[in-house]
């Protein structure tokens, strides 16, 4: 975070390499999603998680109208 706040041009090549390569970004996002799901399952049930995902998808659909 400090690098981003102080010198954005220095951070740009890193983000360009990660987001420019779908294979790398896909793996990173999958790992992050698995970690978030792990912590969500410790606090919530799978039904509550699916209901929240359905609610968010409906809100996103509303945003596209």
GIDAGI-V369627 format. One record per residue. N is the residue number from 0. RES is the residue in one small letter. SS is DSSP state (hx for helix, st for strand, lp for the rest). OMEGA is omega in whole degrees, 0 to 359 (* if undefined). D_FIRST is the distance of its C-alpha to the first C-alpha in Angstrom with 2 decimals. Layout:
n=N res=RES ss=SS omega=OMEGA d_first=D_FIRST
n=N res=RES ss=SS omega=OMEGA d_first=D_FIRST
This chain:
n=0 res=x ss=lp omega=180 d_first=0.00
n=1 res=x ss=hx omega=179 d_first=3.78
n=2 res=x ss=hx omega=180 d_first=5.41
n=3 res=x ss=hx omega=183 d_first=5.15
n=4 res=x ss=hx omega=185 d_first=6.23
n=5 res=x ss=hx omega=185 d_first=8.62
n=6 res=x ss=lp omega=183 d_first=10.13
n=7 res=x ss=hx omega=181 d_first=10.17
n=8 res=x ss=hx omega=179 d_first=13.36
n=9 res=x ss=hx omega=181 d_first=12.15
n=10 res=x ss=hx omega=185 d_first=9.92
n=11 res=x ss=hx omega=180 d_first=12.99
n=12 res=x ss=hx omega=179 d_first=15.29
n=13 res=x ss=hx omega=180 d_first=13.23
n=14 res=x ss=hx omega=179 d_first=13.01
n=15 res=x ss=hx omega=180 d_first=16.60
n=16 res=x ss=hx omega=180 d_first=17.86
n=17 res=x ss=hx omega=183 d_first=16.56
n=18 res=x ss=hx omega=179 d_first=17.71
n=19 res=x ss=hx omega=181 d_first=20.70
n=20 res=x ss=lp omega=183 d_first=22.16
n=21 res=x ss=hx omega=181 d_first=23.33
n=22 res=x ss=hx omega=180 d_first=24.30
n=23 res=x ss=hx omega=182 d_first=20.92
n=24 res=x ss=hx omega=177 d_first=19.10
n=25 res=x ss=hx omega=179 d_first=22.01
n=26 res=x ss=hx omega=180 d_first=21.74
n=27 res=x ss=hx omega=180 d_first=18.01
n=28 res=x ss=hx omega=178 d_first=18.68
n=29 res=x ss=hx omega=179 d_first=21.84
n=30 res=x ss=hx omega=178 d_first=20.29
n=31 res=x ss=hx omega=178 d_first=17.69
n=32 res=x ss=hx omega=178 d_first=20.69
n=33 res=x ss=hx omega=179 d_first=22.79
n=34 res=x ss=hx omega=179 d_first=20.44
n=35 res=x ss=hx omega=179 d_first=20.22
n=36 res=x ss=hx omega=178 d_first=24.00
n=37 res=x ss=hx omega=180 d_first=24.65
n=38 res=x ss=hx omega=176 d_first=23.10
n=39 res=x ss=hx omega=181 d_first=24.78
n=40 res=x ss=hx omega=176 d_first=28.09
n=41 res=x ss=hx omega=184 d_first=27.95
n=42 res=x ss=hx omega=186 d_first=28.07
n=43 res=x ss=lp omega=173 d_first=29.78
n=44 res=x ss=lp omega=181 d_first=32.71
n=45 res=x ss=hx omega=178 d_first=32.62
n=46 res=x ss=hx omega=178 d_first=34.75
n=47 res=x ss=hx omega=179 d_first=32.25
n=48 res=x ss=hx omega=179 d_first=29.45
n=49 res=x ss=hx omega=178 d_first=31.76
n=50 res=x ss=hx omega=178 d_first=32.86
n=51 res=x ss=hx omega=178 d_first=29.32
n=52 res=x ss=hx omega=178 d_first=28.67
n=53 res=x ss=hx omega=179 d_first=31.98
n=54 res=x ss=hx omega=180 d_first=31.17
n=55 res=x ss=hx omega=179 d_first=27.84
n=56 res=x ss=hx omega=176 d_first=29.65
n=57 res=x ss=hx omega=175 d_first=32.36
n=58 res=x ss=hx omega=177 d_first=29.97
n=59 res=x ss=hx omega=176 d_first=28.42
n=60 res=x ss=hx omega=177 d_first=32.01
n=61 res=x ss=hx omega=178 d_first=32.82
n=62 res=x ss=hx omega=180 d_first=30.02
n=63 res=x ss=lp omega=181 d_first=31.66
n=64 res=x ss=lp omega=* d_first=35.04
